[in-house]
Amino acid sequence: MSRALSLSAVALYAFLHAPLLVLALFSFNEGRLTVWEGFSLHWYAEAWRDARLVEAAANSLWIAAAATLLATAAGTLCAYGLWKRESRLLMAALTASLVTPEIVTGISLLALFQWLFRYAGLQLGLHTVILAHVSFCLAFVVLVVLARLRTMDAALEEAAMDLGAREWEAFVRVTLPNLLPAVLSAALLAFTISFDDYVITSLVAGVDTETLPMVLYAMARRGGSPVVNAISTVIVVLLGAGILLAEGLRKKS
């Protein structure tokens, strides 16, 4: 029974990751088709020389970094507040935001921005993408940090305040250092989710704003380009490393 379960697990993981392995393999193919013609780094060089891809990658990195910073700061404080005073309504709202389809979230954010900008005279752009990414990254940060807070002993803060620390000093000097691995793990998770998003981003981005997933999707629809294989392999490797690091930090917390 144990051997059968192990073989089933191996087969399942092979099924899940075989497409990624094929993608990575043909990113080093000298030819354009899915026929191996020899090892080459040509398509990686082509991706580096593509100005549109470089600009889109820079946009994605900037958006992910800004959204991660804002979502991590706000999410950590929200988790701390929920730890101090639990609210079933807020927890239900967080859960609902996780299970809401992305297309619904994107359309609702687009409607909100259009309604607000009608009076403010603003247009869609990087700022709206960042705000949208903060909105869906926030729930992930709250849940990760809150899980760590629920394993902490509240007496630690009480002891600090008994020794003369103010409430904010107890948070900064006692609680936050204990939360640091979970906060970093949540930040890495938020960065990965933000960098990878396509559906919501495509709805709230301006006409002159493109992220890397948007450009890759457009290139893939026009036909399989080996450049897409190359840049996708880089994304998988980097984000995979980030996820592994986040998981390691989560376990340490």
C-alpha positions as CSV (number, residue, x, y, z in Angstrom):
1,M,0.0,0.0,0.0
2,S,2.8,2.4,0.9
3,R,4.7,1.6,-2.3
4,A,1.5,2.2,-4.4
5,L,0.9,5.5,-2.7
6,S,4.5,6.5,-3.3
7,L,4.3,5.6,-7.0
8,S,1.0,7.5,-7.3
9,A,2.6,10.6,-5.8
10,V,5.6,10.4,-8.2
11,A,3.3,10.0,-11.2
12,L,1.2,12.9,-10.1
13,Y,4.2,15.2,-9.6
14,A,5.7,14.1,-13.0
15,F,2.4,14.9,-14.6
16,L,2.4,18.4,-13.0
17,H,6.0,19.2,-13.8
18,A,6.6,17.5,-17.1
19,P,5.4,20.5,-19.1
20,L,7.8,22.8,-17.2
21,L,10.7,20.4,-17.9
22,V,9.8,20.3,-21.6
23,L,9.6,24.1,-21.6
24,A,13.0,24.5,-20.0
25,L,14.6,21.9,-22.4
26,F,13.4,23.6,-25.6
27,S,14.5,27.0,-24.3
28,F,18.0,25.8,-25.0
29,N,17.1,24.4,-28.4
30,E,18.9,26.1,-31.3
31,G,15.9,25.7,-33.6
32,R,12.5,27.3,-33.4
33,L,10.4,24.2,-33.5
34,T,10.0,21.3,-31.0
35,V,12.6,19.3,-32.8
36,W,16.0,19.2,-31.0
37,E,18.7,20.8,-33.2
38,G,21.4,21.4,-30.7
39,F,22.2,23.3,-27.5
40,S,22.2,27.1,-27.7
41,L,21.7,30.1,-25.5
42,H,20.5,32.1,-28.5
43,W,16.9,32.6,-27.3
44,Y,18.1,33.9,-23.9
45,A,20.2,36.5,-25.7
46,E,17.2,37.4,-28.0
47,A,15.0,37.9,-24.9
48,W,17.6,40.2,-23.4
49,R,17.8,42.3,-26.6
50,D,14.0,42.6,-26.8
51,A,13.3,46.2,-25.6
52,R,9.6,45.4,-25.1
53,L,10.3,42.4,-22.9
54,V,12.9,44.3,-20.9
55,E,10.5,47.2,-20.3
56,A,7.7,44.8,-19.3
57,A,10.0,42.9,-16.9
58,A,11.0,46.2,-15.3
59,N,7.3,47.1,-14.9
60,S,6.5,43.8,-13.3
61,L,9.4,44.0,-10.9
62,W,8.5,47.6,-9.9
63,I,4.8,46.7,-9.4
64,A,5.6,43.5,-7.5
65,A,8.1,45.3,-5.2
66,A,5.7,48.2,-4.5
67,A,2.7,45.9,-3.9
68,T,4.8,43.6,-1.7
69,L,6.0,46.5,0.5
70,L,2.5,48.0,0.9
71,A,0.7,44.7,1.4
72,T,3.3,43.3,3.8
73,A,3.2,46.4,6.0
74,A,-0.6,46.7,6.0
75,G,-1.2,43.0,6.2
76,T,1.1,42.6,9.2
77,L,-0.8,45.3,11.1
78,C,-4.1,43.8,10.1
79,A,-3.0,40.4,11.4
80,Y,-1.9,41.9,14.6
81,G,-5.2,43.7,15.0
82,L,-7.1,40.4,14.4
83,W,-4.9,38.7,16.9
84,K,-5.7,41.2,19.5
85,R,-9.4,41.3,18.8
86,E,-10.8,38.5,16.6
87,S,-13.6,39.3,14.1
88,R,-15.5,36.6,12.3
89,L,-16.8,39.1,9.8
90,L,-13.3,40.2,8.8
91,M,-12.0,36.7,8.7
92,A,-14.9,35.7,6.4
93,A,-14.2,38.7,4.2
94,L,-10.5,37.6,3.9
95,T,-11.6,34.1,3.0
96,A,-14.1,35.3,0.5
97,S,-11.3,37.4,-1.2
98,L,-9.2,34.2,-1.6
99,V,-12.0,32.2,-3.3
100,T,-13.4,35.0,-5.5
101,P,-12.6,34.3,-9.1
102,E,-9.9,36.7,-10.5
103,I,-12.1,37.8,-13.4
104,V,-14.7,39.0,-10.9
105,T,-12.1,40.8,-8.7
106,G,-10.6,42.4,-11.8
107,I,-13.9,43.7,-13.2
108,S,-14.9,45.0,-9.8
109,L,-11.6,46.9,-9.4
110,L,-11.9,48.3,-12.9
111,A,-15.4,49.6,-12.1
112,L,-14.2,51.1,-8.9
113,F,-11.2,52.9,-10.5
114,Q,-13.3,54.2,-13.4
115,W,-15.9,55.6,-11.0
116,L,-13.3,57.3,-8.8
117,F,-11.2,58.6,-11.7
118,R,-14.2,60.1,-13.3
119,Y,-14.1,62.8,-10.5
120,A,-10.3,62.9,-10.0
121,G,-9.3,63.2,-13.7
122,L,-6.9,60.3,-13.5
123,Q,-6.2,57.4,-15.9
124,L,-5.4,53.8,-15.5
125,G,-1.7,53.0,-15.3
126,L,1.0,51.5,-13.0
127,H,-0.6,53.1,-9.9
128,T,-3.9,51.2,-10.5
129,V,-2.1,47.9,-11.1
130,I,-0.1,48.4,-7.8
131,L,-3.4,49.2,-5.9
132,A,-5.1,46.1,-7.4
133,H,-2.1,43.9,-6.5
134,V,-2.1,45.2,-2.9
135,S,-5.8,44.3,-2.7
136,F,-5.4,40.6,-3.5
137,C,-1.9,40.2,-1.8
138,L,-3.2,41.6,1.4
139,A,-5.2,38.5,2.3
140,F,-2.2,36.1,1.8
141,V,0.0,38.3,4.1
142,V,-2.7,38.5,6.8
143,L,-3.2,34.7,6.9
144,V,0.5,33.8,7.0
145,V,1.3,36.4,9.7
146,L,-1.8,35.6,11.7
147,A,-0.9,31.9,11.7
148,R,2.4,32.7,13.4
149,L,0.8,35.1,15.9
150,R,-1.6,32.4,17.0
151,T,1.3,30.3,18.1
152,M,2.9,33.1,20.2
153,D,2.4,33.6,23.9
154,A,0.6,36.9,24.5
155,A,2.3,37.0,27.9
156,L,5.5,38.1,26.2
157,E,4.0,41.5,25.4
158,E,2.4,41.7,28.8
159,A,5.7,41.1,30.5
160,A,7.4,43.8,28.4
161,M,4.7,46.3,29.3
162,D,5.0,45.3,33.0
163,L,8.6,46.2,32.7
164,G,7.7,49.7,31.5
165,A,7.5,49.4,27.7
166,R,4.7,51.2,25.9
167,E,2.3,49.2,23.8
168,W,4.0,50.1,20.5
169,E,7.5,49.5,22.0
170,A,6.3,46.0,23.1
171,F,5.2,45.4,19.5
172,V,8.4,46.6,17.9
173,R,10.9,45.1,20.3
174,V,9.1,41.8,21.3
175,T,6.4,40.8,18.8
176,L,7.9,42.0,15.5
177,P,11.3,40.2,15.9
178,N,9.4,36.9,16.6
179,L,7.2,37.6,13.6
180,L,10.1,38.4,11.2
181,P,10.4,35.0,9.5
182,A,6.7,34.9,8.9
183,V,6.7,38.4,7.6
184,L,9.5,37.7,5.2
185,S,7.7,34.5,4.1
186,A,4.5,36.4,3.5
187,A,6.4,39.1,1.6
188,L,8.0,36.5,-0.7
189,L,4.7,34.9,-1.3
190,A,3.1,38.3,-2.1
191,F,5.9,39.1,-4.5
192,T,5.5,35.8,-6.3
193,I,1.7,36.2,-6.6
194,S,2.0,39.9,-7.8
195,F,4.7,39.2,-10.4
196,D,2.8,36.3,-11.8
197,D,-0.7,37.9,-12.1
198,Y,-2.2,38.3,-15.5
199,V,-6.0,38.4,-15.3
200,I,-6.5,41.3,-12.9
201,T,-3.5,43.2,-14.3
202,S,-4.8,43.1,-17.9
203,L,-8.1,44.6,-16.7
204,V,-6.7,47.5,-14.6
205,A,-3.6,48.4,-16.6
206,G,-3.6,51.4,-18.9
207,V,-3.1,51.2,-22.6
208,D,0.5,52.1,-22.3
209,T,1.3,49.8,-19.4
210,E,2.4,46.2,-20.0
211,T,3.7,43.7,-17.5
212,L,5.8,40.6,-18.4
213,P,2.9,38.1,-18.2
214,M,0.8,40.3,-20.5
215,V,3.6,40.4,-23.1
216,L,4.3,36.7,-22.9
217,Y,0.6,35.9,-23.3
218,A,0.4,38.1,-26.4
219,M,3.6,36.5,-27.9
220,A,2.3,33.0,-27.2
221,R,-1.0,33.8,-28.9
222,R,0.8,34.8,-32.1
223,G,2.6,31.5,-32.2
224,G,5.1,29.5,-30.1
225,S,8.3,31.6,-29.9
226,P,11.4,30.1,-28.3
227,V,11.9,33.5,-26.6
228,V,8.8,32.7,-24.6
229,N,10.3,29.4,-23.6
230,A,13.5,31.2,-22.4
231,I,11.9,34.0,-20.4
232,S,9.3,31.5,-18.9
233,T,12.2,29.3,-17.8
234,V,13.8,32.2,-16.0
235,I,10.6,33.1,-14.3
236,V,9.9,29.5,-13.1
237,V,13.5,29.2,-11.7
238,L,13.4,32.6,-9.9
239,L,9.9,32.3,-8.5
240,G,10.5,28.6,-7.6
241,A,13.5,29.7,-5.6
242,G,11.5,32.4,-3.9
243,I,8.7,29.9,-3.0
244,L,11.3,27.5,-1.5
245,L,12.8,30.3,0.5
246,A,9.4,31.4,1.7
247,E,8.6,27.9,2.8
248,G,11.9,27.6,4.6
249,L,11.2,30.9,6.5
250,R,7.7,29.7,7.3
251,K,9.0,26.6,8.9
252,K,11.5,28.5,10.9
253,S,8.7,30.8,12.2
